[in-house]
Amino acid sequence: MTSKQRAYLKGLAMNLDPVFQIGKSSVTPENIVAISEVFHTHELIKIAVLKNCIDDPKEIANTVAERTHSQVVQVIGKKFVLYKPFKENPKIVLPK
């Protein structure tokens, strides 16, 4: 992903609300399944890491992205944005 594409996705994610929260148990298989299901209806999602989670949000973002086959767009504080385009008819068209 180029910096131009990442900047475009950051702009789209600015108005998104977190659709999922990671709690004190950190990343669990149930979390991964739930996040994977969200990617069936959304290409771009924001996830919040709660204050009681002691793990680093960047590490959590990378782990979730790896397990859901998505890409980390950005990590800001305790929130991160993931992108996974639809295989057929993607809604978000990235600039080249």
Buried (B, 14 or more C-beta within 10 A) or exposed (E): EEEEBBEBBBEBBEEEEBBBEBEEEBBEEEBBEEBBEBBEEBBBBBBBBEEEBEBEBEEBBBBBBEBBEBBBBBBEEBBBBBBBBEEEEEEBEBEE
